[in-house]
């Protein structure tokens, strides 16, 4: 899905770009969506499993940086001596789970792109039924489940919830889906969380500053230097511009950039266009790790990958939040 332009913040509400008529027509749908969501929360009976569950959630539809944060949190928990694994729904995959992701056997069409990416650096599981998946993880010896997304899913009880917020574009136009990008109102979403992770540069939003929860700051950092020579970038993620900015910050000779919708399944036609763009400047194609796992082998063989990771400004503050969770869970 590609985010509508009128979801952006800072537009004149009466301007053509803000699509006032479209927003007005979508208002009743937003009311219905919100009523259904509140009913789901009110009727839920979250299941508690035998291992700690740490949720990495957000309040908007995509683009905040949850997956790199989930990877970083899993790594920090592993360093505490606990076997941690990520737990994802498996968006876009045909497998319902619960199952442990095996990169030698599964493709993104089986388990989704984000779980496949997470499996490259650690243990990753999927399950459309989150509680059943967490039980399966515990039975297999996993010591902690790090949920990649799931703040709006009340089926599984969480021991700690981080809300990830893109500091450069926190809440869009401030409206709930489909009128805006919010999955739920900011105030109620923050109230159910335990801490906030602000990704990137930008001021702390007033609603975050006033929520009384710990606020950590993290940044997406390149895992290595940018490749030399002219490049044409493409990305189908929540906010492709963040990938472009990371390349520029790393000093890449970027000649062009092509955004695609989040989770876009690339076709041979897409690659004809991309190769035509690259051939004009004798450039090579480059994309994100998440996009690369969605490429067929014959398409992705010559495409460069520019991996990024989430780095916390104060990792000791993250450890201080995580350590008590595992002290409470000790027998």
C-alpha positions as CSV (number, residue, x, y, z in Angstrom):
1,X,0.0,0.0,0.0
2,X,1.2,3.5,-0.9
3,X,0.3,6.2,1.7
4,X,-2.1,8.8,0.3
5,X,-0.5,12.3,0.1
6,X,-3.2,13.8,2.2
7,X,-2.0,11.7,5.2
8,X,1.0,14.0,5.4
9,X,1.3,16.6,8.2
10,X,1.5,20.3,7.7
11,X,-0.8,20.6,4.7
12,X,-3.3,23.5,4.5
13,X,-6.6,21.6,5.3
14,X,-8.3,23.5,2.5
15,X,-5.7,22.9,-0.1
16,X,-6.0,20.5,-3.0
17,X,-3.1,18.4,-1.7
18,X,-4.9,17.9,1.6
19,X,-8.0,16.5,-0.3
20,X,-10.6,18.1,2.0
21,X,-13.5,16.4,0.2
22,X,-11.9,13.0,0.3
23,X,-11.1,13.4,4.0
24,X,-14.7,14.4,4.6
25,X,-16.0,11.3,2.8
26,X,-13.6,9.1,4.8
27,X,-14.6,10.5,8.2
28,X,-17.5,8.0,8.7
29,X,-15.2,5.1,7.8
30,X,-12.7,6.3,10.4
31,X,-15.4,6.4,13.0
32,X,-16.4,2.8,12.1
33,X,-12.8,1.7,12.2
34,X,-12.2,3.2,15.6
35,X,-15.5,1.8,17.0
36,X,-14.5,-1.7,15.8
37,X,-11.0,-1.3,17.3
38,X,-12.3,-0.2,20.6
39,X,-14.8,-3.0,20.7
40,X,-12.0,-5.5,20.0
41,X,-9.9,-4.2,22.9
42,X,-12.9,-4.2,25.3
43,X,-13.8,-7.8,24.4
44,X,-10.3,-9.2,24.4
45,X,-9.0,-11.6,27.0
46,X,-5.2,-11.5,26.4
47,X,-3.5,-14.9,26.9
48,X,-0.4,-14.9,29.1
49,X,2.3,-17.4,28.1
50,X,5.2,-18.8,30.1
51,X,7.9,-16.6,28.5
52,X,8.2,-12.8,28.5
53,X,6.7,-11.0,25.5
54,X,8.2,-7.7,24.5
55,X,6.2,-5.9,21.9
56,X,7.7,-3.5,19.3
57,X,4.6,-1.6,18.1
58,X,3.7,1.7,16.6
59,X,0.7,4.0,16.1
60,X,0.8,4.5,12.4
61,X,0.5,2.4,9.2
62,X,4.1,1.5,8.4
63,X,7.4,3.3,8.1
64,X,8.3,3.9,11.7
65,X,11.2,1.4,11.8
66,X,9.8,-1.4,13.9
67,X,11.7,-4.2,12.3
68,X,15.2,-2.8,12.8
69,X,14.2,-2.0,16.4
70,X,12.9,-5.5,16.9
71,X,16.2,-6.9,15.6
72,X,18.2,-4.6,18.0
73,X,16.1,-5.4,21.0
74,X,16.4,-9.2,20.3
75,X,20.2,-8.7,20.2
76,X,20.2,-6.8,23.5
77,X,18.1,-9.6,25.2
78,X,20.5,-12.2,23.8
79,X,23.4,-10.3,25.4
80,X,21.5,-10.6,28.7
81,X,21.9,-14.4,28.4
82,X,18.3,-15.1,27.2
83,X,17.5,-16.9,24.0
84,X,15.3,-14.4,22.3
85,X,13.4,-14.8,19.0
86,X,11.2,-12.4,17.0
87,X,7.6,-13.1,16.5
88,X,5.8,-11.7,13.4
89,X,2.4,-12.3,11.9
90,X,4.0,-13.2,8.5
91,X,2.3,-10.5,6.5
92,X,2.1,-11.4,2.9
93,X,3.1,-15.0,3.4
94,X,1.0,-18.1,2.7
95,X,2.1,-20.0,5.8
96,X,-0.2,-19.5,8.9
97,X,2.3,-20.9,11.4
98,X,3.3,-21.2,14.1
99,X,6.7,-22.0,12.6
100,X,10.3,-21.1,12.9
101,X,11.6,-19.3,9.8
102,X,14.3,-21.2,7.8
103,X,16.0,-19.1,5.2
104,X,17.2,-22.3,3.4
105,X,13.6,-23.5,3.0
106,X,11.3,-20.5,3.1
107,X,10.8,-17.5,0.7
108,X,9.1,-14.2,1.3
109,X,6.0,-15.8,-0.3
110,X,5.9,-18.3,2.5
111,X,6.6,-16.2,5.5
112,X,6.7,-12.6,4.5
113,X,9.6,-10.3,3.9
114,X,10.2,-8.9,7.4
115,X,10.4,-12.4,9.1
116,X,12.8,-13.6,6.4
117,X,15.0,-10.5,6.9
118,X,14.9,-11.0,10.7
119,X,15.9,-14.6,10.3
120,X,19.2,-13.5,8.6
121,X,20.5,-12.2,11.9
122,X,18.8,-14.3,14.5
123,X,15.9,-16.6,15.4
124,X,12.6,-15.6,13.9
125,X,9.1,-17.1,14.1
126,X,5.7,-16.4,12.5
127,X,2.2,-17.1,13.5
128,X,-1.1,-15.5,12.6
129,X,-2.4,-16.7,16.0
130,X,0.2,-14.8,18.1
131,X,-0.7,-16.6,21.3
132,X,-0.4,-20.1,19.7
133,X,3.0,-19.0,18.2
134,X,4.3,-17.8,21.5
135,X,3.3,-21.1,23.1
136,X,5.1,-23.0,20.4
137,X,8.2,-20.8,20.9
138,X,8.2,-21.5,24.6
139,X,7.9,-25.2,23.9
140,X,10.9,-25.1,21.6
141,X,13.0,-23.5,24.3
142,X,12.8,-19.8,23.3
143,X,13.3,-17.6,26.4
144,X,11.7,-14.4,25.2
145,X,9.4,-13.4,22.3
146,X,10.0,-10.0,20.7
147,X,6.9,-9.1,18.7
148,X,7.5,-7.2,15.5
149,X,4.3,-5.3,15.5
150,X,1.2,-6.3,17.6
151,X,0.4,-3.3,19.8
152,X,-3.1,-3.3,18.3
153,X,-3.4,-7.1,18.6
154,X,-4.8,-7.8,22.1
155,X,-4.8,-11.6,21.9
156,X,-1.4,-12.0,23.6
157,X,-0.5,-10.4,26.9
158,X,2.7,-8.3,26.7
159,X,5.2,-7.9,29.5
160,X,6.6,-4.7,28.0
161,X,5.6,-2.6,25.0
162,X,7.8,-0.1,23.1
163,X,6.1,2.3,20.8
164,X,8.3,3.2,17.8
165,X,7.7,6.7,16.4
166,X,9.4,8.3,13.3
167,X,10.6,11.6,14.7
168,X,10.6,13.1,11.3
169,X,6.9,12.3,10.6
170,X,5.3,11.3,13.9
171,X,1.6,11.0,13.3
172,X,0.9,12.4,9.8
173,X,-2.3,14.5,9.6
174,X,-3.4,13.2,13.1
175,X,-6.4,11.3,11.8
176,X,-7.3,7.6,12.2
177,X,-7.4,5.2,9.2
178,X,-8.5,5.6,6.5
179,X,-8.7,9.4,6.9
180,X,-5.1,9.4,8.2
181,X,-2.3,7.0,9.0
182,X,-3.1,6.4,12.7
183,X,-4.0,2.9,13.7
184,X,-5.6,4.4,16.9
185,X,-5.6,7.8,18.7
186,X,-2.2,8.8,20.0
187,X,-3.3,9.3,23.6
188,X,-4.8,5.9,24.0
189,X,-2.0,4.1,22.1
190,X,0.7,5.7,24.4
191,X,-1.4,5.0,27.5
192,X,-1.1,1.2,26.8
193,X,2.7,1.4,26.2
194,X,5.6,1.2,28.6
195,X,8.2,3.3,26.7
196,X,8.7,5.2,23.5
197,X,11.5,4.9,20.9
198,X,12.0,8.0,18.7
199,X,13.6,7.0,15.4
200,X,15.8,9.7,13.8
201,X,16.2,13.4,14.3
202,X,13.3,15.6,15.2
203,X,11.7,17.1,18.3
204,X,9.9,15.1,20.9
205,X,6.1,15.4,20.0
206,X,4.1,17.1,22.8
207,X,1.9,14.1,23.3
208,X,5.0,12.0,23.9
209,X,6.6,14.4,26.2
210,X,3.5,14.6,28.3
211,X,2.7,10.9,28.4
212,X,5.0,10.2,31.4
213,X,6.7,7.2,29.7
214,X,10.5,6.8,29.2
215,X,11.7,8.1,25.8
216,X,14.7,6.5,24.0
217,X,16.3,7.8,20.9
218,X,17.6,5.6,18.1
219,X,18.8,6.1,14.5
220,X,19.1,4.0,11.4
221,X,22.7,3.6,10.6
222,X,24.4,2.0,7.6
223,X,26.0,-1.3,8.4
224,X,28.9,-0.4,6.1
225,X,30.0,2.3,3.6
226,X,28.0,3.0,0.5
227,X,29.2,1.3,-2.7
228,X,31.3,3.4,-5.0
229,X,30.2,4.5,-8.4
230,X,26.9,5.8,-9.7
231,X,23.8,4.2,-8.2
232,X,20.0,4.0,-8.8
233,X,18.1,3.2,-5.7
234,X,14.7,1.6,-5.3
235,X,12.7,0.7,-2.2
236,X,9.2,-0.6,-1.3
237,X,9.1,0.2,2.4
238,X,6.8,2.4,4.5
239,X,8.9,5.5,3.9
240,X,11.3,5.0,1.0
241,X,12.7,8.5,1.5
242,X,14.4,7.3,4.7
243,X,16.4,4.8,2.7
244,X,17.3,7.4,0.2
245,X,18.4,9.8,3.0
246,X,20.6,7.0,4.5
247,X,22.3,6.4,1.2
248,X,23.0,10.2,0.8
249,X,24.3,10.4,4.3
250,X,26.7,7.6,3.5
251,X,28.1,9.6,0.6
252,X,26.5,7.5,-2.2
253,X,26.7,8.8,-5.8
254,X,22.9,8.6,-6.2
255,X,21.6,9.4,-9.7
256,X,18.0,8.4,-9.3
257,X,15.6,6.8,-6.8
258,X,12.3,5.0,-7.4
259,X,9.8,4.5,-4.6
260,X,7.4,1.5,-4.6
261,X,4.5,0.7,-2.2
262,X,5.4,-1.1,1.0
263,X,5.8,-4.9,0.6
264,X,5.7,-4.5,-3.2
265,X,6.3,-7.8,-5.1
266,X,8.7,-6.9,-7.9
267,X,8.0,-8.1,-11.4
268,X,10.1,-8.4,-14.5
269,X,8.4,-5.2,-15.8
270,X,9.5,-3.3,-12.8
271,X,13.1,-4.4,-13.5
272,X,13.0,-3.4,-17.1
273,X,12.2,0.2,-16.0
274,X,14.8,0.1,-13.3
275,X,17.5,-1.2,-15.6
276,X,16.6,1.5,-18.2
277,X,17.1,4.2,-15.5
278,X,20.4,2.7,-14.4
279,X,21.8,2.3,-18.0
280,X,21.5,6.0,-18.7
281,X,24.4,6.7,-16.2
282,X,26.1,3.4,-16.2
283,X,24.8,3.0,-12.7
284,X,24.2,-0.1,-10.6
285,X,20.9,-0.8,-8.8
286,X,20.8,-0.8,-5.0
287,X,18.0,-1.5,-2.6
288,X,17.2,-2.3,1.1
289,X,17.7,-5.7,2.7
290,X,13.9,-6.0,3.1
291,X,13.4,-5.4,-0.6
292,X,16.1,-7.7,-1.7
293,X,14.5,-10.8,0.0
294,X,11.4,-10.1,-2.3
295,X,13.5,-10.4,-5.5
296,X,13.5,-13.5,-7.5
297,X,17.0,-14.9,-7.9
298,X,17.2,-14.0,-11.5
299,X,16.2,-10.4,-10.7
300,X,18.2,-9.9,-7.6
301,X,21.6,-11.4,-8.6
302,X,23.1,-8.1,-9.7
303,X,21.3,-5.8,-7.3
304,X,23.4,-4.3,-4.5
305,X,22.1,-4.3,-0.9
306,X,22.5,-1.4,1.5
307,X,21.7,-2.8,5.0
308,X,20.9,-0.5,7.9
309,X,20.5,-1.2,11.6
310,X,18.9,0.6,14.5
311,X,21.5,2.1,17.0
312,X,20.4,3.5,20.3
313,X,21.9,6.7,21.6
314,X,21.9,5.2,25.1
315,X,21.9,1.4,24.9
316,X,22.4,1.2,28.6
317,X,18.9,2.9,29.0
318,X,17.4,0.1,26.9
319,X,19.1,-2.5,29.0
320,X,17.8,-0.9,32.2
321,X,14.3,-1.3,30.9
322,X,14.7,-4.9,29.7
323,X,16.7,-6.4,32.6
324,X,13.8,-6.2,35.2
325,X,11.5,-8.1,32.9
326,X,13.7,-11.2,33.1
327,X,14.3,-10.9,36.8
328,X,10.5,-11.0,37.3
329,X,10.3,-14.1,35.1
330,X,13.0,-16.1,36.9
331,X,11.6,-19.1,38.8
